[in-house]
Amino acid sequence: MSSSVKSQLNKKVFVSASSLIIALLLYTAFLPKQAQNLFNLIQSSIVENGSWFYVLTVAFIFFFVIFLGLSRYGDIRLGPDHATPDYSIMTWLSMLFAAGMGIGLMFFGVAEPLMHYLSPPTAESGSVEAVQEAMKMTFFHWGLHAWAIYAVVALVLAYFSYRHNLPLTLRSALYPLIGERIYQWPGHLVDVFAVVSTVFGVATSLGLGASQVNAGFGYLFGIEVSVFNQIIIMCGITALAVLSVTAGLDKGIRRLSEANMILAVCLLVLIFLLGPTVFLLKAYLQNIGVYLSDIIHNTFNLFAYKKTNWIGGWTIFYWGWWLAWAPFVGLFIARISRGRTIREFILGVMLIPTVFTLLWMTIFGNSAIDLVYNQGVVALGDMVSQDSSVALFVFLENFPFTTVLSFFSVLMIVIFFVTSCDSGAMVVDMLCSHGSNETPIWQRVYWAVGIGVVAAILLIAGGLNALQTMTIASALPFAVVLLLAIIGLIKALRVEAFKQDSQLIMALPQSHSENSDNWQTRLQNIVDFPNKTNVNKFISQTVAPAFESVAAELKKNHITVYVSDEEGLNLVVDHGEEQEFVYRVLAQKYSQPDFVTEGDDDESYYRAEVHLKEGGQDYDIMGWSKTAVINNIIDQYHKHLHFLHLLR
């Protein structure tokens, strides 16, 4: 697969996306009512005629991701075989959680369970059944299905980028279907769509969330809730996002995500301890049980036999929202997930955040319902019905240390928004730069500021609701693209399976023991820990002549073959339209064992490791004879030919 992609700005995507964003911004800003009516008409048509497609698509994604995690494909690594994860498990989880739905939990953790309790889809409002149904539907909307959507998009992008050296942009998902045309207008079109969707999705959330920050500041400091103050808040968040995105992924987004994860856990523990602790433990276990026992029923429930607008206002809304956010969140998760196996990736992305999300919804949601249902705090329910943005702060008024808890909450909301804004800017910048993250600072600042400007203009003009509706409606075409991408992923994984099968036709790589070398030489090679100079000398004096001998023999059979020194010494055999064979030897650095390093100033040594096209094979040929190296090349080439045979 082609990897000859320039790393500079992709002007076709950058200019097209910027122009389209400006056009849509002007339309929704100057004609907000007309835009709202148009997008509402589109959205209602989708709900009326296409709700079955949303439900079927999300159900397919959900079961497909579970299948991948349990199947033989779970052992495939997102990157070369020798790759290791770029981030620790806690850092990785913190970043994907902060970008995924952290801000949503702050906004809806109290509000949604209460809204379901007050207006349940089937139960009687205010009843015990309404309490149970409220938590069941909240779990359903924020649980495994949502993270499955993020996981499958991230998986497709990470697999094709890290495993096949394609650019880390949405276009790469279509490579198995359209091939090299991803570098032409079809690929540009897909990336433009992803840019526009990401900018408007993040800007909409930023605009809607500014009201919650304003409400928090109003509670803590008596600041008036107004559009002007919300604009100031947006400017502050955008400025912080610019600083974060300028610092880069490791210093900016990573540190903010880790800090916010600590704050989130602290707030969660405080509410748990200050609230009805024993009840919450019971409720959490029961909520999970009800959620899992009804998951198939809820997955396919369209309320076909009951006339209700509930599913369009909730389930279809959420499925559209998660799908609309998937290009942004999926690409960000892919960016931080290199080196993990598919099984580890799915377990981390789907299960662990879901467990935490559902715990959060139980502690905040069940506590809020308990206040209304058992303790008669009717004002909380009334406030949620009037303005959901202040639900969290009204809820916290019923706990000790209200001011401290509210301050923590506002701080978390601000950091969540900053991480959403800067990670969104990073993703959009990558989409406009052939997937490269090593871009000029002005590009990242351009998109971070752009998201803030879009949100501020729409907040002033009153076009945020129209934009939110449009963003959700855009999920329909993306769902079609995503299904095609999944088909491409299945095709590619089948090829991986054939490759694994072909490796089983022979035993492990044969050493040079079959040649004239005696056992003393073999033992000496095993206990020797050579430096870089000696390994490079071995590669140039033994491996290189072996490569040339094999190349000369293959050329006699009219096979195209060449030797190069790009990233190690490479023997490449071209098979036309079929996959090429690559046998590479690299000098890899390692720490010496303790029993060797005593009295030795240099505590490292080098191995002459074999790498194939799919990555490192984790064995060392240092000290082998030329004949032994040739035999190993032939062994691996034989396996490659068997792999091509399985593909035909």
N, C-alpha and C positions, 0 to 999 in steps of 0.2 A: 504494500500500500504506500501511496505517495506521502512523503514527509517533507517535500521541497516547498515549504510554505514560508513566505517572508514574515518576519517578526514585527515589521513596522505597522503603522496605522493602515487599516483597510478603509480607504477613503470612500469606496462605494457604499459600504455599510454605514460608516460614520455620517456621511452627508445625507444619505437617504433617510436614516433613522431620525436624525436631528430635524430634517425638514418635515417629516410626517408628524413628529411630536409637536412641533410648532403649529402645524396646521390644525391638529386635533385640539391643541390647547386654546387656540384662538376661537375655534368653533364652540367649544364648551364654555369658554369664558364670556364671549360676547352674546351667545345665544343659549344660555343655560337651560331655559325652559324647553326650548325646541330640542336641544340635545337630550335632555332628560326624557322627553316624550318619545323620541326616536329610539333611544337605547332601552327604554322601558318596553316599547313595542317589540323590539328584538328579543329582549329577555323573556317577556311573557310568552312569545311564540316558541321559544326554546323550551320553556317549562311545559307548555301545553302539548307540544308535538315531539320534543326531543328528550324529555325527562327519562324515558326508558333507555336512551342511548347513554346518557350520563351514568345511570345506575349500572348498566351492563358493562360499560367501560371500566368504571372503578372496581366492580366485582372481578372482572377479568384481571386487572392489574393486581388486586389483592391476592388472588389465588396463584397468579403467575410468580409473584415475588416469593411467596411461601414455598412453591415448588422449587424455585431456583436455590433457595437456602437449604433445602433438604436433599437436593439431587447431587449427582456426581459433579455437576458444574460448580458446586460450592467450593471446591478445592482450587479453582482457578484464581490466580492472583491478579489484582488490578495493577498491572505493571509487569516487568520482567520477572521470571521465576525467582531471581535472587533479590528482588526488591524488598525493602523493609518499610514499615509505616513511617511517615514523616513526623507524626505527632503522637504523643502519649495518649492513652485511652481517655483520660480525664480531659485533657485539652481538646481532643477531637470531639468528644461529646458536648463540651461546653460551647464550642464554636457552632456545631450544627444545630444545637438546641436554640442558641441565641438568634441565629438567622432564620430558623425554621418557623417557630410559632411562639417564641417567648413573649413578645408584646401582646399577642392574642390572649394569653393566659391572664395577663394583668387586666386586660379590658373586659374579658368575658368570664373570668373565673368565678365571679360572684353573679354577674348579670344573667348569663345564659341559663344556669340551673333554676334561678328564680323565675325567669320568663317562662320556661317550660312548666314549672310548678303552677304558675298563675294561669297559663293557657296551654294545658297538655293536649297532645294530638288526639287521644282517645279517652283518657280517664276524666273523672269529674274534678274540676278545679278545687283545690284546697283539701283534697282527700289524701289518705295514706297512699293510695294507688298513684295519685298525681306526683307525690314525692318520689316514689320508686321510678315512675316513668320519666320524670325530669332528669334523674341521674343516669338512667339507661340511655336516653337519647343524647345527653351531653357526652357520655363516654363514646357513643357511636360516632359522633361528629368529630371528636378530637383524638380518636384512638388509632388503631392499626391501619385503617383505610387511608387516613391522611398521610401517615408516614410511608405507607406503601407507594403512594403517588410520588412523593419526594424521592424515595429509594430507587424506583425504577428509572426515573429520569437521570438521577446521579449515576446509577449503575451503567446505563447505556453510554453516557458521556465519558465516565472514567475508564470503562473497558476499551473503547475505541481510541481514546487519547493515549492512555498509558500502556496498553497492550499492543496497539498497532500504530503508534506514533502519528496519529491524526491530530489536528488542532483541537484544543479544548473549547469548542463552541458547539452550538446546537446542530449545525450542519453535519457534523461528523456522525451523528446518529443515523443519517440516511446513506452512509457510504455503501453498505451491502446492497442497497436498492438502486442507487443511481451512480455509484462508482465515482470516477474523477470529476463528474459534473458538480460535485459538492463545491468545487473551487470556481464554479461559474455562477450565472444568475440564480439558479434554483437554490444554491447554498447561500448566496447573499440575501435572498428573499427570506429564508428561514431565520437567519441571524438578525435581520431587520425586525422581523416579527418579535423575536425574543427580546431585543433591545426595547422596543416600544412597550411591550407587555411588562417588562421589569420596571422601567421608569415610571409608568403610570400606576402599577401595582404598589410600589414603594411610596410614591408621592401621595397616593390616596390614603394609605395607612398613616403616613406622616401627618397629613391634614386632619384626618379623623381623630388621630391620637393626640394632637395638640390640645384638643378640648379637654382630654383627661388630665394632661399635665397642668393645664390652666385651672381645672377644678381642684387639683391637689394643691397648687400654689394659693388658690383662693381660700382653701381650708386652713392651710398652715400660716399664711402671711396676710390674709385678707385682700389679696389682689383680685380686682374685678375680672369676672369672666367676660371677655369681649374678643372680637375678631382682631383688634389691634394687638392685644396682649398675646394672642395665639400666634400672630405673625412674628412678634418678638421672640417667642419661644422657639418657633421654627428656625429663625435666624441663628439662635444660640445652638440648637441641635445641629444645624447644617455646618456651623463653624467648627464644632467639635468633631463632626464627621470628616471635615476637610483635614483637620489635624491627624485624625486616626488613619485616614486613607493615605496621607502623605508619609506617615510612619511605616506603612506596609502591613502585610498580613501578620507577620510574626510579632511585631512590636505594638501594632495598633489593635486590630480586630481581636487577635488572640488574647491580649492582656485584658481588654474590656470584657470579652466573653467569660474569661475565668473569674474576673471580679464580680460580674453579674450572677454567675452561677453560685458563688459563695453567698451573695446577698439573698438570692432566691431561696436557697436552703435555709438560711437564717430566718427569713420571714415565715417560711413554711413551718419551721419548728416552733416558732413563737406562737403562731395562730393555733397550731396543734396542741401546745401545752396550755395556752390560755383559754381554749375553747373546750367543748365536750369531748375530751380525749378518748375515753373508753368507747363512747358512741361512734366516734370517727373511725376507730380501728375496726369495729364491727361493720360499719357502713362500707368501708373500703373493700373488705373481703366480700361482702354480699354484693356490692356494686359490680365487682369484677366477675363474680359468678353469674349474675344476671346478664351482664354484657356478653360474656362468652357463650352462655347457653342460648341466647337469642341472636347471635351474630349472623347466622345464615338467614334467618327470617328478616332481620332488619336490612341486610345487604340487598335483598331483592324486593323489599316492600315498597310499592309505589302507590299505596292507598287507592288502587284501581276500583275497589268496590265501595269507596266512601268519598263523597264529594267534599273535598277540603283543599284549602290553599296552603295548608301547613307544610307539605313537602317542598313546594316551590319556594317558600319563604325560608326554609331551614336546610333540609338535606341537599336539594339541588343547588341552593345558594352555596353551601359549603363545598360540595364537590366541584362546582365551577370555580370557587375561590382557590381551593388547593391546586387545581389544574392550572389556573392562571398564574399562580405563584411558582409553579413547578420549574419553569425554565431558570428563574433566578435562584431559587433555593437548591434545585438539583445541580446546577453548575457550580454553585459555591461548595456544596457537599462533595462533589467530585473533585474539586480543587484541593480539598484537605484530606482526601481518602486514598491517596496513592500508596501502594504497597500492601494493602489489606486484601485478604481473600474474599471472594464473593460471599461465602457463608459468614465470615466475621463481619463484613460490611452490612449485610442484611440484619444480622442479629443486633449490631450496634445501632443502626439507623431506625429499625422498626421497633424492637422490643424495649430497649433501655429507655429511650425518650418517652415511649408510650406509658411505661410503668410510672415514670415521674409525672407525666402530664395528668394521668388519671388520679394519682395521689393528690396532686394540686387541686383538681376539680372536686375531689371528695372533701378535702379539708376546707376549702373556701366555699364551694357550692353547698355541701351538706350543712356547714355551719350557718350559712345565710338562710337556708330553708328552715333550719331548726329555730332560728331567731323569729321567723315569721310564723311558722306552724305551731311551735310549742310555747314560745315566750311572748307572742302577741306583738312583736315589733312591726306593726302594720306599715309604719312610715317607710321602712326599707323597701318593701314591695311596691309602694306607691312611687317612691323615688326612681326605682329601676324602670317602672313603666313610663315615667316622664322623661328621664334622661339617664341612659345607661352609663354615660361617661363618669358620673359621680358615684356609681354604685359601690365601688371599692371603698371610697372614703366614708360614705355613710355606714357601710358595714363595719369599718374599723372603729367607728364611734362607740360601738358596743363592747369594746375591749379595753382593759387597762393599758396605760402607756400609749394612748391614742396618737398623740403628737409624734412620738418616736416611730411608731409603726407607719404612720402616714408619710413621714419624712423618708423612711427606707423605701416605701412604695414609689414615691415620686422619683427618688434617685434611680431606682431600678427601671422605671418607665423611660426616663431620659436615656439611660445607658442602652436599654433595648432599642430605642429609636436610633441612637447613634450607630449601634452595630448593624441595624437593618439598613440604614442609609449608606454607611461606608462599604459594607459588603455588597450592597446593590450597585454602588458606583464601581467597585472592583470588578464585579461580574460583567456589567455593561462595557467597561473598558476592555476586558478580555474579548468579548464578543466583537468589538470593533478593532481588535488588534491580532486577528488570526489565532486567538487563544493564548497569546503571550501575556504573562503577568509582569514582565520586565519592561514597563512602558514609561515614557516621560511623565513627570509629576503633573504637568499641566492637563493631561488627559484625564487622570483620576480626579483632579480638582474640578475640571469641567463638568463631569457627570455628577459629582457630589453636590456642587452648587446648583446644577441643572435640576436635580430632583427637588431640592429645596425651593427653587424659584417656581417650578411647576405647581408644587403643593400650595405655596403662598398665593399665587395668582388665582388658582381655582377656589381657594378659601374665601378670597375677597369677592370674586365674581359669583360665587354660589354654584360652581359647577362640579363640586366634589361628588355629589350623589350620582350625577350623570356619568362621571368618569368611573365610579365604582361599578355601576351597572354595565358600562362598556367593557371594563376589564373582565368581569365575570362572563359576559357573552363571548369574549375572545377565547374562552376555554374550549368552545366547541371545535373550531378548526384545529386548535392545538391537540385536542384529544385524538383527532384523526391522524395527525402527524406522529403522535406518540405511539399509536397502535402500529403504524408502519415501521417505526423505529424498533419496536419490540420484535416484530417479524425479522428485521435485520439482525437483531441481537441473537435470536434463536438460531439463525443460519450460521452466524459466526461461532457460536458456542458448539454447534454440531461439528464444525471444522476442528475446534479445540479437542473435542472428544475423539475424533479420528486421529489427531496428532498424538494424544495420549495412548490410544490403542496401538499405534505404530511403534511406540517406544517399548512395547512389551514383547516384541518378536525376538529380542535378544536379551542376554543377561546384562549386568552392569558393565560399564566400560572396561575393556580388557587392558591390563597393564602391560608393561614391557617384559614381564617375566617369561613370556614364551620365546623371547629372543636370547641372544648369546650372553646377556648380562647375568652375572652370578648372583647368589643370594646376598653376599656381602654388599654388593653395589646397591641392591634393592633396599637393604636395611639402612645403608648410609643415606640414601635419598629420603627415607621415611623420617629419620631423626635429624636431618639437616634442616636448618631454618635460614635460608639464603636471604641476602639483602637485594635491593632493587637492581643494582648493577649486575649481579650474577643472573637474576631471572631474565633481565633484558638481553643479556649476552646469550643465554640459552635460547630465547625466542628468535634472536637474529641468526644464530649459528646452527640450530637444530630444527626449530619449527619452520622457519622461512624456507630452507631447502626442502623440507617435507611438503610444504604447500606447493612449491614450484614443481616438484616431481608429480604430485597428484594433478596439478593443473595441466602439465604437459601431456599426461596420459589421457585426460578427459578431452583435450583439444584434438587428439588423434581420432577421437570418436565424434568429432564435429559438434562438440558441446561447448557453449559459450561459458567461459570461466575466467575470473581475474582475481588477482591478489592486491589488496590495498592495506595501507597502514592507518586508516581513519579509526580512531578510538580503539587502538590495539591492532594486532595483525589479523587480517580477515581473508578467508578463502570464500569467494562467492560464486555459486554456480547458478546461472540464469536458465529458467525453464519457460521462458516466454510468458504466456498468460497465466501459467500455474505458479505457485509460490516458489520463490527462489530458495536455495539452500545456502545458509551462512554458517561457517565454522570460524569462530573468533577465539584468539588466545589473548588474555589480558594479564598484566602484572598487578595483582590485587594485594593490598597491604593489610596485615593483621598484627595483633599483639602476640608476642611470644609467650609460651607457657612459663609458669613460675620457675620450673626446674632448669630452664635455659637461661633466664635473664640474670641470674646471680653473677655479679661482677661484669655484666655487659652493659655498656652505656646506652646502646641502641636496643630498646625494648620492643622493636617491631621486626617483622619479616615479611617476605612476599611469596605468593603462590602464582604459578602459571596456570590460571584457571580457564577452562573451556566454556565458552558461551555460544549458544545457538541463537537463531532468530528470535525465539521466544524468551531468551534470557539465560542467566548463568545456570550451569548444570552442577555446580558445587563439587567438582573434583579437580585435582591438581595433576598436571603432567610434567612438572619440573623433574628433570633428570631422566626422562624417558629417552630412548634411542630414536633416531629418525624413523626406523622401520616401525617401531611401536606407535609413534605419532601418526604415521601413514595408515596403519591398521585401524587406529581409532577414528580417523577421518572417514575411512571407508565404512566402518560400522555405523557411524552416525548418518552418513549419506545413504546407506542401505535403508535405515529406518525412515529417512525422509522420502525416499522413493516409494516405500510401502505406504506411507501416509498419503502421498499423491494418488496411489492406487486405490486407497479406501475412499478418497473423495470423488473419484470418477464414477 
